[in-house]
Amino acid sequence: MIKAIALDDEPLALEIISHFSKSIDFIHLEKTFTKQNEAMKYLRNYPVDLIFLDINMPQKNGIDFFKSLNADPILIFTTAYSEFAVEGFNINATDYLLKPFSEERFVQAAMKARNEFEFRKNRSVQTHLMIRADYKLYRIEFDNILFIEGLDDYIQIHQTNGSKIVARYSMKSILAKLPDQKFIRIHRSYIVATNQIKSIQNKTITLADFVLPIGDTYRDEILNMMR
């Protein structure tokens, strides 16, 4: 069962999402919110697998709200403004529902969310990463990844053979595609392959010829991993 919430400043939009969700047996819509601070507080205590999220909201827009989350739930945007579509997909939203949307279109989005949910659940048995970059689709074996570097809206994948691939992904979205037992985030700008770590000293990690900083936010997780 996919645990979900919906966040929209329009109560009617939330009623429609709630109504459509009742006909889908693999999604449990746990709660709906009209205020971002209430949704954020809920998510800190009750993580979910999926968020239905409006983009054009008072205060912080939905894209910035999603970027501020520590977790990386599956994301389906719901909005009346088509001009936000490109930016929504740039942060790897699973789907984008343009209001007013039909129940049939909602079910299509839900099916995409289920596929993504199953992929994430089974990613530990995957051996490679499929990345689209430079109008090509690259297959990158997990064992060939040295570390991943965040570059604003892009990432750079450093491979053990010295080659690099630059692709448009956020660090959060690429981390969601990697197996937890093989990779760990050590800094807001770095994800490293755990089997490539040579040493950890003070506030740095050494792998191959690189010395990378450890962010204070990630220090405890790294120490727990090494134990």
LUMGU-737214 format. One line per field, with one value per residue: residue number from 1; x, y, z of N, C-alpha, C in turn. Coordinates in nm, 2 decimals. Each point is the difference from the previous one (the first is absolute). Layout:
N
num: NUM:...
nc1: X:...
nc2: Y:...
nc3: Z:...
cac1: X:...
cac2: Y:...
cac3: Z:...
cc1: X:...
cc2: Y:...
cc3: Z:...
//
This chain:
227
num: 1:2:3:4:5:6:7:8:9:10:11:12:13:14:15:16:17:18:19:20:21:22:23:24:25:26:27:28:29:30:31:32:33:34:35:36:37:38:39:40:41:42:43:44:45:46:47:48:49:50:51:52:53:54:55:56:57:58:59:60:61:62:63:64:65:66:67:68:69:70:71:72:73:74:75:76:77:78:79:80:81:82:83:84:85:86:87:88:89:90:91:92:93:94:95:96:97:98:99:100:101:102:103:104:105:106:107:108:109:110:111:112:113:114:115:116:117:118:119:120:121:122:123:124:125:126:127:128:129:130:131:132:133:134:135:136:137:138:139:140:141:142:143:144:145:146:147:148:149:150:151:152:153:154:155:156:157:158:159:160:161:162:163:164:165:166:167:168:169:170:171:172:173:174:175:176:177:178:179:180:181:182:183:184:185:186:187:188:189:190:191:192:193:194:195:196:197:198:199:200:201:202:203:204:205:206:207:208:209:210:211:212:213:214:215:216:217:218:219:220:221:222:223:224:225:226:227
nc1: 0.08:-0.03:0.07:-0.10:0.03:-0.08:0.07:-0.10:0.02:-0.04:-0.09:-0.06:0.12:0.01:-0.12:0.04:0.12:-0.06:-0.09:0.09:0.06:-0.13:0.01:0.11:0.01:0.10:-0.09:0.07:-0.10:0.11:0.04:-0.08:0.07:-0.04:0.07:0.11:-0.01:-0.13:0.01:0.09:-0.08:-0.10:0.07:0.03:-0.12:-0.05:0.11:-0.01:-0.06:-0.11:0.02:-0.13:0.07:-0.07:0.02:-0.10:0.07:-0.08:0.08:0.04:0.05:-0.07:0.07:0.00:-0.13:-0.01:0.07:-0.09:-0.06:0.01:-0.13:-0.02:-0.12:-0.08:0.01:-0.13:0.04:-0.07:-0.03:-0.05:0.13:-0.02:0.02:-0.06:-0.05:0.07:-0.02:-0.13:0.01:0.05:-0.10:-0.02:-0.10:-0.07:-0.08:-0.08:-0.09:-0.05:-0.03:-0.13:0.04:-0.01:-0.10:-0.03:0.02:-0.08:-0.08:0.02:-0.01:-0.11:-0.02:0.03:-0.07:-0.09:0.02:0.00:-0.11:-0.05:0.04:-0.05:-0.11:0.01:0.04:-0.02:-0.09:-0.01:0.06:-0.09:0.05:-0.12:0.08:-0.09:0.09:0.01:-0.13:0.07:-0.02:0.05:0.06:-0.01:0.10:-0.07:0.05:-0.04:-0.09:0.07:-0.05:-0.10:0.01:-0.05:-0.06:-0.06:-0.06:0.13:0.03:0.12:-0.02:0.08:0.05:0.01:-0.05:-0.05:-0.10:-0.07:-0.11:-0.05:-0.09:-0.12:0.05:-0.08:0.07:-0.11:-0.03:0.12:0.00:-0.12:0.09:0.07:0.06:-0.07:0.02:-0.01:-0.09:0.08:-0.09:0.10:-0.07:-0.05:0.13:0.00:0.00:0.04:0.08:-0.07:0.00:-0.01:-0.05:0.11:-0.04:-0.03:0.03:-0.03:0.00:0.08:-0.03:0.09:-0.01:0.08:0.00:-0.12:0.00:-0.11:-0.06:-0.01:-0.12:-0.01:-0.09:0.10:0.07:-0.12:-0.06:0.10:0.01:-0.13:0.02:0.10:-0.09
nc2: -0.12:0.10:0.05:0.08:0.12:0.10:0.10:0.08:0.13:-0.08:0.01:0.06:0.04:0.02:0.05:0.05:0.04:0.04:0.05:0.05:0.03:0.02:0.03:0.04:-0.13:0.06:0.10:0.03:0.08:0.02:0.11:0.11:0.09:0.11:-0.04:0.06:0.09:-0.02:0.00:0.10:0.06:-0.03:0.05:0.09:-0.01:0.02:-0.06:0.04:-0.08:0.07:0.11:0.04:0.08:0.10:0.06:0.06:0.03:0.05:0.10:-0.11:0.00:-0.09:0.06:0.13:-0.03:-0.06:0.11:0.06:-0.10:-0.07:-0.04:-0.11:0.04:-0.09:0.07:0.04:0.08:0.09:0.05:0.12:0.01:-0.01:0.13:-0.06:-0.06:0.08:0.10:-0.04:-0.02:0.12:-0.01:-0.06:0.08:-0.09:0.10:0.06:0.02:0.03:0.09:-0.03:-0.10:-0.09:-0.08:-0.01:0.13:0.01:-0.09:0.06:0.11:-0.05:-0.05:0.11:0.05:-0.10:0.03:0.13:-0.02:-0.08:0.09:0.09:-0.07:-0.02:0.12:-0.07:-0.05:0.13:-0.01:0.08:0.12:0.04:0.07:0.10:0.01:0.13:0.00:-0.06:-0.13:0.03:-0.11:0.03:-0.09:-0.05:-0.12:0.06:0.03:0.10:0.11:0.06:0.10:0.08:0.04:0.06:0.02:-0.02:-0.12:-0.03:-0.10:-0.01:-0.06:-0.12:0.01:0.09:-0.06:0.10:0.00:0.10:0.00:0.03:-0.01:-0.01:0.04:0.06:0.03:0.03:0.05:0.04:0.01:0.03:-0.12:-0.01:-0.13:0.07:0.09:0.10:0.09:0.07:0.07:0.12:0.00:-0.10:-0.10:-0.09:-0.08:-0.07:-0.08:0.13:0.00:0.07:0.12:0.02:0.13:0.03:0.10:-0.10:-0.03:-0.10:0.02:-0.10:0.09:-0.02:0.12:-0.05:0.12:-0.01:0.01:0.10:0.03:-0.05:0.07:0.01:0.02:0.07:0.06:0.00:0.05:0.07:0.02
nc3: 0.00:-0.09:0.09:0.00:-0.03:0.02:-0.08:0.03:-0.04:-0.09:0.09:-0.11:-0.03:0.13:-0.01:-0.12:0.05:0.11:-0.08:-0.09:0.11:0.04:-0.13:0.06:-0.02:-0.07:0.01:0.11:-0.02:0.07:-0.08:0.01:-0.07:0.06:0.11:-0.06:0.10:-0.02:-0.13:0.02:0.09:-0.08:-0.10:0.10:0.03:-0.11:-0.04:-0.12:-0.09:0.01:-0.08:0.01:-0.09:0.05:-0.11:-0.05:0.11:0.10:0.04:0.04:-0.12:-0.07:-0.10:0.06:0.02:-0.12:-0.06:0.09:-0.06:0.11:-0.01:-0.07:0.03:-0.05:-0.11:0.02:-0.09:0.07:-0.12:0.00:0.02:-0.13:0.03:0.11:-0.11:-0.08:0.08:-0.01:-0.13:0.01:0.09:-0.12:-0.03:0.06:0.03:-0.09:0.10:-0.11:0.09:-0.02:0.07:-0.09:0.04:-0.13:-0.01:0.10:-0.05:-0.11:0.06:0.05:-0.12:-0.05:0.10:-0.03:-0.13:0.03:0.07:-0.09:-0.09:0.08:0.01:-0.13:0.02:0.11:-0.09:-0.02:-0.12:-0.05:-0.05:-0.04:-0.08:-0.02:-0.09:-0.05:0.02:0.10:0.00:0.11:-0.01:0.13:0.00:0.11:-0.03:-0.11:0.10:-0.01:-0.05:0.05:-0.09:0.09:-0.11:0.10:-0.12:0.00:-0.04:0.05:-0.08:0.10:-0.11:0.03:-0.12:0.08:-0.06:-0.06:0.07:-0.07:0.09:-0.05:0.12:0.09:0.11:0.04:-0.12:-0.01:0.12:-0.04:-0.10:0.10:0.01:0.11:-0.02:-0.11:0.04:0.03:0.05:-0.03:-0.09:0.01:-0.02:0.09:-0.09:0.09:-0.08:0.09:-0.11:-0.04:0.12:-0.01:0.03:0.13:-0.02:0.13:-0.09:-0.04:-0.12:0.00:-0.14:-0.04:-0.10:0.05:0.06:0.06:0.01:0.13:-0.04:0.08:-0.09:-0.07:0.10:0.07:-0.11:-0.03:0.12:-0.01:-0.12:0.04:0.10
cac1: -0.08:0.07:-0.05:0.00:-0.07:-0.03:0.02:-0.06:-0.07:-0.15:-0.07:-0.07:0.10:0.03:-0.12:0.01:0.10:-0.05:-0.11:0.06:0.09:-0.08:-0.02:0.13:0.02:0.14:0.04:-0.08:0.02:0.00:-0.04:0.01:0.04:-0.01:0.11:0.13:0.07:-0.06:0.05:0.13:0.00:-0.05:0.09:0.11:-0.04:-0.07:0.05:-0.10:0.06:-0.05:-0.06:-0.07:0.04:-0.03:0.12:-0.03:-0.05:0.05:0.12:0.10:-0.07:0.01:0.13:0.09:-0.04:0.05:0.15:0.04:-0.02:0.12:-0.03:-0.02:-0.12:-0.05:-0.06:-0.09:-0.04:-0.14:0.00:-0.07:0.09:0.08:0.14:0.09:0.02:0.14:0.08:-0.04:0.07:0.15:0.04:-0.04:-0.13:-0.05:-0.10:-0.04:-0.14:-0.05:-0.14:-0.07:0.03:-0.11:0.04:0.08:0.13:0.05:0.04:0.12:0.10:0.02:0.07:0.14:0.05:0.01:0.12:0.11:0.00:0.06:0.14:0.08:0.00:0.08:0.12:0.11:0.04:0.06:0.15:0.04:-0.08:-0.03:0.01:-0.01:0.09:0.05:-0.10:0.02:-0.03:0.12:0.00:0.11:0.00:0.02:0.14:0.09:-0.02:0.09:-0.08:-0.09:0.02:-0.11:0.03:-0.12:-0.11:0.06:0.10:0.11:0.04:0.14:0.02:0.13:0.09:0.04:-0.09:-0.10:-0.13:-0.08:-0.14:-0.09:-0.07:0.03:0.07:-0.11:-0.06:0.10:0.02:-0.11:0.02:0.12:-0.03:0.04:0.11:0.12:0.03:-0.04:0.02:0.10:0.00:-0.10:0.04:0.07:-0.05:0.11:-0.02:0.06:0.11:0.11:0.06:0.13:0.02:-0.07:0.08:-0.05:-0.11:0.02:0.00:0.09:-0.03:0.09:0.09:-0.09:-0.03:-0.13:-0.05:-0.11:-0.09:-0.04:-0.14:0.01:0.11:-0.04:-0.04:0.13:0.06:-0.08:0.03:0.13:0.00
cac2: 0.12:0.12:0.10:0.12:0.12:0.10:0.13:0.09:0.11:0.00:-0.11:-0.07:-0.08:-0.11:-0.08:-0.08:-0.10:-0.10:-0.08:-0.09:-0.09:-0.11:-0.11:-0.06:-0.08:-0.01:0.13:0.04:0.15:0.01:0.13:0.11:0.13:0.12:0.09:-0.07:-0.03:-0.11:-0.11:-0.02:-0.06:-0.13:-0.08:-0.03:-0.11:-0.11:0.00:-0.06:-0.04:0.08:0.13:0.07:0.13:0.12:0.08:0.14:0.01:0.12:-0.01:-0.08:-0.08:-0.14:-0.05:0.03:-0.08:-0.13:0.00:0.02:-0.13:-0.08:-0.13:0.01:-0.08:0.01:0.13:0.03:0.14:0.04:0.15:0.06:0.08:-0.09:0.05:-0.06:-0.14:-0.03:0.00:-0.12:-0.12:0.02:-0.05:-0.14:-0.04:-0.12:0.04:0.14:0.00:0.14:0.02:-0.11:-0.13:-0.10:-0.12:-0.09:0.05:-0.02:-0.14:-0.01:0.05:-0.09:-0.11:0.04:0.01:-0.14:-0.05:0.06:-0.06:-0.14:0.01:0.04:-0.11:-0.11:0.05:-0.06:-0.12:0.06:0.00:0.11:0.12:0.05:0.14:0.07:0.12:0.03:-0.07:-0.14:-0.07:-0.07:-0.10:0.01:-0.10:0.06:-0.02:0.09:0.13:0.04:0.09:0.09:0.13:0.09:0.13:0.08:-0.08:-0.12:-0.09:-0.05:-0.14:-0.04:-0.14:-0.06:0.00:0.14:0.07:0.07:0.02:0.11:-0.02:0.09:-0.06:0.05:-0.10:-0.08:-0.09:-0.11:-0.08:-0.09:-0.11:-0.08:-0.09:0.06:-0.07:0.02:0.14:0.09:0.14:0.05:0.15:0.04:-0.01:-0.13:-0.14:-0.08:-0.15:-0.04:-0.10:0.07:0.09:-0.04:0.05:0.11:0.07:0.13:0.03:-0.03:-0.14:-0.02:-0.11:0.02:0.12:0.11:0.02:0.07:0.04:-0.06:0.10:-0.02:-0.07:-0.14:-0.07:-0.11:-0.11:-0.06:-0.07:-0.12:-0.09:-0.05:-0.10
cac3: 0.00:-0.01:0.09:-0.07:0.04:-0.11:0.05:-0.10:0.08:-0.04:0.06:-0.10:-0.06:0.09:0.00:-0.12:0.02:0.10:-0.06:-0.10:0.07:0.06:-0.10:-0.03:0.11:0.04:0.06:0.12:0.02:0.14:0.05:-0.09:0.07:-0.07:0.05:-0.01:0.13:0.06:-0.07:0.03:0.14:-0.01:-0.07:0.09:0.09:-0.08:-0.14:-0.10:-0.12:-0.11:0.03:-0.10:0.05:-0.08:-0.02:0.02:0.13:0.07:0.07:-0.08:-0.10:0.02:-0.04:0.11:0.12:-0.02:0.02:0.14:0.08:0.02:-0.07:-0.14:-0.03:-0.14:-0.02:-0.10:0.01:-0.05:-0.01:-0.11:-0.08:-0.09:-0.02:0.10:-0.03:-0.02:0.13:0.08:-0.05:0.03:0.13:-0.01:0.05:-0.07:-0.09:0.01:-0.03:-0.03:0.04:0.07:-0.05:0.01:0.09:-0.09:0.00:0.14:0.01:-0.08:0.09:0.11:-0.05:-0.01:0.14:0.04:-0.07:0.07:0.13:-0.02:-0.04:0.12:0.10:-0.06:-0.05:0.06:-0.08:-0.13:-0.01:-0.08:0.00:-0.13:0.01:-0.12:-0.01:-0.13:-0.09:0.00:0.12:0.05:0.10:0.09:0.11:0.13:0.04:-0.07:0.05:0.10:0.07:-0.07:0.05:-0.03:-0.06:-0.02:-0.05:-0.07:0.07:-0.07:0.05:-0.02:-0.01:0.04:-0.11:-0.02:-0.09:0.07:-0.08:0.05:-0.03:0.08:0.11:0.14:0.08:0.07:-0.09:-0.04:0.12:0.00:-0.10:0.04:0.11:0.12:0.05:-0.09:-0.02:0.11:-0.02:0.10:-0.01:-0.09:-0.14:-0.03:0.03:-0.03:0.01:0.13:-0.01:-0.06:0.11:0.05:0.14:0.05:0.10:0.04:-0.07:-0.14:-0.05:-0.11:-0.09:-0.12:0.02:0.04:0.14:0.00:0.14:0.06:0.06:0.14:0.00:-0.03:0.07:0.09:-0.09:-0.05:0.11:0.03:-0.11:0.02:0.11
cc1: 0.09:-0.06:0.02:-0.06:-0.02:0.01:-0.05:-0.07:-0.15:-0.07:-0.07:0.10:0.03:-0.12:0.00:0.10:-0.04:-0.10:0.06:0.09:-0.07:-0.02:0.13:0.04:0.14:0.05:-0.09:0.04:-0.03:-0.06:0.01:0.03:-0.02:0.12:0.13:0.06:-0.07:0.04:0.14:0.02:-0.05:0.11:0.13:-0.03:-0.06:0.05:-0.10:0.08:-0.03:-0.06:-0.07:0.02:-0.03:0.13:-0.03:-0.07:0.05:0.13:0.10:-0.08:0.03:0.13:0.10:-0.03:0.06:0.15:0.04:-0.02:0.13:-0.01:-0.02:-0.12:-0.02:-0.09:-0.09:-0.05:-0.15:-0.01:-0.08:0.08:0.10:0.15:0.10:0.04:0.15:0.08:-0.04:0.07:0.15:0.04:-0.06:-0.13:-0.05:-0.11:-0.04:-0.15:-0.04:-0.15:-0.08:0.03:-0.11:0.05:0.09:0.15:0.07:0.05:0.13:0.12:0.03:0.07:0.15:0.06:0.03:0.13:0.13:0.02:0.07:0.14:0.09:0.01:0.10:0.14:0.13:0.06:0.05:0.15:0.05:-0.10:-0.02:-0.01:-0.01:0.08:0.05:-0.08:0.03:-0.04:0.12:-0.03:0.13:-0.01:0.03:0.15:0.10:-0.01:0.10:-0.07:-0.08:0.01:-0.12:0.05:-0.12:-0.11:0.05:0.08:0.11:0.04:0.14:0.02:0.14:0.11:0.05:-0.10:-0.11:-0.13:-0.07:-0.14:-0.09:-0.08:0.03:0.07:-0.10:-0.05:0.10:0.02:-0.11:0.01:0.11:-0.03:0.07:0.13:0.13:0.04:-0.05:0.03:0.09:0.00:-0.11:0.04:0.07:-0.08:0.12:-0.04:0.08:0.12:0.12:0.07:0.13:0.01:-0.09:0.08:-0.05:-0.13:0.00:-0.01:0.09:-0.04:0.07:0.09:-0.08:-0.01:-0.12:-0.04:-0.12:-0.09:-0.05:-0.13:0.02:0.10:-0.04:-0.04:0.13:0.06:-0.08:0.03:0.13:0.01:-0.05
cc2: 0.12:0.11:0.14:0.12:0.09:0.13:0.10:0.11:0.01:-0.12:-0.09:-0.10:-0.12:-0.10:-0.09:-0.11:-0.11:-0.09:-0.10:-0.10:-0.12:-0.12:-0.07:-0.09:-0.01:0.13:0.03:0.15:0.02:0.13:0.10:0.13:0.12:0.10:-0.08:-0.03:-0.12:-0.13:-0.04:-0.07:-0.15:-0.10:-0.03:-0.12:-0.13:0.01:-0.07:-0.04:0.09:0.13:0.05:0.15:0.11:0.08:0.15:0.02:0.13:-0.04:-0.08:-0.08:-0.15:-0.06:0.02:-0.08:-0.14:-0.01:0.01:-0.13:-0.07:-0.14:0.02:-0.08:0.01:0.13:0.00:0.15:0.01:0.15:0.04:0.07:-0.09:0.05:-0.06:-0.14:-0.03:0.00:-0.11:-0.13:0.01:-0.05:-0.15:-0.03:-0.12:0.04:0.14:0.01:0.15:0.01:0.06:-0.14:-0.10:-0.12:-0.09:0.05:-0.01:-0.15:-0.03:0.05:-0.10:-0.13:0.03:0.00:-0.14:-0.06:0.05:-0.06:-0.14:0.01:0.04:-0.12:-0.11:0.05:-0.06:-0.12:0.05:0.00:0.13:0.11:0.04:0.15:0.06:0.13:0.01:-0.08:-0.15:-0.06:-0.09:-0.11:0.00:-0.10:0.07:-0.01:0.09:0.15:0.03:0.10:0.09:0.14:0.09:0.13:0.08:-0.10:-0.13:-0.08:-0.04:-0.14:-0.03:-0.15:-0.05:0.00:0.15:0.08:0.06:0.02:0.11:-0.01:0.10:-0.08:0.08:-0.11:-0.09:-0.10:-0.11:-0.09:-0.11:-0.11:-0.09:-0.09:0.06:-0.07:0.03:0.15:0.08:0.14:0.05:0.15:0.04:-0.01:-0.13:-0.12:-0.09:-0.15:-0.05:-0.09:0.07:0.09:-0.06:0.03:0.11:0.06:0.14:0.03:-0.03:-0.16:-0.01:-0.12:0.02:0.12:0.12:0.01:0.09:0.03:-0.07:0.11:-0.04:-0.08:-0.15:-0.07:-0.12:-0.12:-0.07:-0.08:-0.13:-0.11:-0.07:-0.10:-0.13
cc3: 0.00:0.10:-0.06:0.08:-0.12:0.07:-0.11:0.08:-0.04:0.06:-0.10:-0.07:0.08:0.01:-0.12:0.01:0.09:-0.06:-0.10:0.07:0.05:-0.10:-0.03:0.13:0.05:0.06:0.12:0.02:0.15:0.06:-0.11:0.07:-0.10:0.03:0.00:0.13:0.07:-0.07:0.03:0.14:0.00:-0.06:0.08:0.09:-0.07:-0.14:-0.09:-0.12:-0.12:0.05:-0.13:0.04:-0.11:-0.02:0.04:0.13:0.07:0.07:-0.10:-0.11:0.02:-0.03:0.11:0.12:-0.01:0.02:0.14:0.08:0.02:-0.07:-0.15:-0.04:-0.15:-0.01:-0.12:0.01:-0.05:0.00:-0.12:-0.10:-0.07:-0.01:0.10:-0.04:-0.01:0.13:0.09:-0.04:0.02:0.14:0.01:0.07:-0.08:-0.10:0.03:-0.05:-0.02:0.03:-0.11:-0.06:0.02:0.09:-0.08:0.00:0.14:0.02:-0.08:0.09:0.12:-0.04:-0.02:0.14:0.05:-0.06:0.07:0.14:-0.01:-0.03:0.12:0.10:-0.04:-0.04:0.06:-0.08:-0.14:0.01:-0.07:0.00:-0.15:0.01:-0.14:0.00:-0.14:-0.11:-0.02:0.13:0.04:0.10:0.08:0.11:0.13:0.04:-0.07:0.04:0.12:0.10:-0.09:0.06:-0.05:-0.06:-0.03:-0.04:-0.07:0.10:-0.09:0.06:-0.03:0.01:0.04:-0.11:-0.04:-0.09:0.09:-0.09:0.08:-0.04:0.09:0.10:0.13:0.07:0.07:-0.10:-0.05:0.12:0.01:-0.09:0.04:0.12:0.13:0.05:-0.08:0.00:0.13:-0.04:0.11:0.01:-0.09:-0.15:-0.04:0.05:-0.04:0.01:0.12:-0.02:-0.06:0.11:0.05:0.15:0.04:0.11:0.02:-0.08:-0.15:-0.02:-0.12:-0.08:-0.13:0.03:0.05:0.15:0.00:0.14:0.05:0.06:0.14:0.01:-0.02:0.08:0.08:-0.09:-0.05:0.11:0.03:-0.11:0.02:0.12:-0.04
//
